[in-house]
Amino acid sequence: LSLNLFTSCVCCILIPRPSVFVVCGMPLLNTKIVGGQTATPGSWPWQASLQSSGRHFCGGSLINNQWVLTAAHCFSSIHPNLVVVLGLQNLQGSNPNSVSLTVSQITVHPNYSSSTNDNDLCLLKLSSTVTFTSFIQPICLAAPASTFYTGTTSWVTGWGTTSSGGSISNTLQEVSIPVVGNRQCNCDNGLGTITNNMICAGLSAGGKDSCQGDSGGAMVSKQAGRWIQSGIVSFGTGCAQPNFPGVYTRVSQYQTWINSMISTNQPGFIPFCSMSLPNLSLLPVEKTPVYTSNQ
């Protein structure tokens, strides 16, 4: 019996875009195969640190040379002396590859609900354009036709706490977690909590998750050598709790809104297509012939 891999998604036709598409999601220094804790410098060059008066409060992702995508709930209060730091590895100490920029425009999604966390995204326009380097590059964004099946390997990065209520990490951290289907996530987090504008990820046993301080950062998956952002760190019950997956804003729902805000040098939107194996339990069982002897 031979089985062939198949995909239920036929949308994966890459449509060339200007300069952002050429470089997005293709870090020069990321050769990641297995997981770890401390991220290698340059592995996640779209990672942004949002800082207020010199203190990190949220993450974000660079999506072209002047815009950063983050979570709306990061701006539930006023943040004086706001800057975005790109190419950053350590919150304290030397960072020779980092660049700090002020923000000229903050745009929270008009339908964001602080009570339900629906439409939890925000765009930050940097005061000037940034030059791409090995340590500063944009991420590709998941296009509307994208599929992220249960179990799809995803990565989340940030300087958030390593335990609920703990201290912010000084060094950029990374964690690999699988996607959890929305139906299961709804059961885990409470019926009606999870909308189609959300995507979940985490281990049923817990132990790996985003946490406080990671909010606004990117959840990404790799396809054909290119990293694509599927989610924005949004909310969860504690951190890394068993049977409570983290919840992320589903990026593929927002191409129209994002492009309406960014008129030039628009981000690179790419359909992500999860690979799926056939359900073996539904396939016919090939019986082994039984031979009898007449002797």
N, C-alpha and C positions, 0 to 999 in steps of 0.2 A: 504494500500500500504506500503510495507516494503522495505527499502533500505539498502543495505550492503555496508560498506566501501570497496573500492578496491584500489589496487595500480597497476599502469601500469609498475612498475619496478620489475623485477624478479631477480635482480642481487644481492640482499642483503644476500649473503652468506659470512660470516666472515671467512677469511682465517688466521689462527693463524700465528703470526710472533714472533720473539724473544722478548726480554725484553721490547722494546718500545711499542709493541702492547698491552702488558699486562697492562700497566699503562696509555697509551696515552688517552687524552680526558676525564679523570675521576678524576676531582679534589675532594679532600676529604672535602673541605670547601664550595662547591658550591651547594646550595639547591634552586637555583633561580626558581621562578615561575612567578613573575611579575617584571616590570622594575623599574628602579630608576635612579639616577644620579651618586652618589658616589659609587664606587664598594667596597664591603666588602673585607678586606684583605684575600688573598688566593682563592678568587672566580675564578680568571683567572690565574692559576699558570704558564701558558706558555708565558704570556706577558713579553716582553723584552723592555727595554729602551736603545736605541742607543745614546751614549753620546760622544761628542767631546769636549775635554778640560773641562769636567765637566758640559757641557750643553746638555740637551736633544734635539735631532733634528728629530728623527724618532722612530717608534715602530718596533717590530718584534715579531716572535713567535718561541719558542723553539720546535724543531721537533725530537730531540733525545738528548743524553747526551753531544753532542759537536757541534751541528749545529743549526743555527738560520735562519729562512726564513724571508725575508723582501722585500722591493720594490727596483728595480734597480734605480729609479729616486732619491732615497735617497743618491746615490753616484755619482750624476752628478758633484759634486765638491769634493775636497780633505778635509778629516776630520782629523785633527791632534789629536793625543792622543786618539784614538778611543777605547772605552770600551763598553761592553754589560753588562747591569745590570739586573739581574733576581731576582724574589721574591720581587720586589719593589712596594711600595704603594705610598709613597710621594717623590716627587723630592727633597724636602728640609726637613730637620729634621731627626728624628731617624727612621731607617729601620732595625730592628734587624734580619729580615729574608732574607735580600738581600745579593747577591753575585755579585761582579764585576769581569769580566774577559776581558783580552785583546783579540784581534782578530789576528789569524795567516794567514787567507786567506779570500779574498773577491772575489767572483765569480759572475759577472753580467751575466744574460742570453745572449748568443751570438747573439740572434736575437732581442734584445731589441731595440726599436725605440723611441728616445726621442721626435720625432715630432708627432707620433701617439699614444704613450704610450702602444703600443702592446708589449707583452712579458715582462711586467714590474715586474720582480722578480730577486732576488739576494740571494745567499747563503753566510752566514758567518760561517767560521770555528773558533771555540773558541780555545784559546791557550792551554786549558786543559779541561778535562771532568768535568762535574758538577754532584754533588750528588743530586738525587731527594729527595724532602721533601714535606711536606704539602703545601708549598708555591712555589715550583719549580717543575713543571712536564711538560712533552711534550704534544702537541696537536696532535690528529690524523688528517690525511690529506685525503681529498676527492679523491677517486679512479676514474679512467677514466669513469666508467659506471654510475657515480652519476647523479641524476636528482634533480634540485632545481626549483620547479615550482613557478610561480607567487604567492606571498603571504606567501611563506615559512618564518617562523619566524627566524630571524638572530640577532646576537649580535655583536657589535663592541666595542672595548675598547681602551683606550689610554689617553695620557696626552695632547691631542691637544687642540686648542682654542675652547671655547664654542660659538664663533661667528666669522664670517669671519673677519680677520684682528685683532682679539682680542689677549689676552695674553694666554700663555700656562697655563694649569691647574696644580696646585701643586699636587693634589690628583688624582689617577687613576679614570677615568670616564667610564661609560658604557651606552650604548643606544641600544634599541631593534628596529629593522626596518625590514620591509618585503622585500623579493626579488621582483624585477620588471623584467618582461620578457625582453629579449634582443630586441625584435621587438619594444616594447613600448619605451624602453630606447633609441633605435636608433632614434625614432621619437622625443623624448624629447631633446636629446643632439645634434642632427644633423645627417642626413642620412650618413652612412659610417663611423661614429665615433666609433661605438661599433662592435668589432669583436667577433668571437667565443672563443677567449682567454680571454674574459671579462665576468663579471657577475655584475648586477646592483642591488641596494637596496635603498629604501627610501620611504617616504610618499608623495603622490601626493600633499598634503596640505603643505608639508615642515615641518620645525620645529625640525626634528631629522635627524642627519647625522654625518658622520666623518668630521674632519676639519683639518686645518693646524697643523702639529705636530703628527697627528695620522697615517700619511703615513707609510706604511710598516707593520702596525699592522694587526691582523687577524680578519676576519669576520667568525663567527662560528654558527653552528646550532646543535641542540641536537637530537639524535636518539637512542632510547633504552638505555637511561642512559649514553650515551657517546657523548662528544662534538667532532664535526668534522669541520675542517677548509675548508670553501668553497672559500674564497677570501682573497686577500691582498689589503689593502687600497691603491688605485692608484691615481685617479683624480676625479674632479667634477667641476661644475660651481658654484663658491662661496661655501657656506656651508648651507645645509638645506633649499635651495631655493625651492619654489613650482614648481612642474613639472620638476625638474632637479635631478633625482636620482644620488647618488654617484656611481662611477664606481670602480670595484675591479678586480684584476687579478684572473682569474678562475683557482684555484689550480688543479682541476681534469685533466687539459690539460698537466700537467708537471711531471707525475710520472716517465716516462722514463728518462727525463733529470735529475731530482733530484736524482734518484737512480744511475744514471751514475756518479754523483759527490760524492755520499756517498756510499762507497763500503762495509763498515761494520756497523753493528747495524743500519740498514736502518729504515727510519720512518715507522710508521704504516699507511698504506693506506687502507681506508675502503669505500666501496660504500655507498653513501647516497641516500636513496630512498624517495622522497617526496610522501606523501599520497595525493590521489586525490579523490574528490567526483564526482559522475556522474552528468552530466548536466541535471538538473531537467526539463529544458524547452524542452528537447528532449524525455522525457518519456510520455507515454500515460496518459491522465487524466481519472481517474476512476469516472464515473458519478454516482450521487446518484439516486437510483431508485425512480420513481414517482408512487405512488399507487393511484388508483382511486376507488371510491366506486360505486357499482351498486345500492345502496339503494336510 
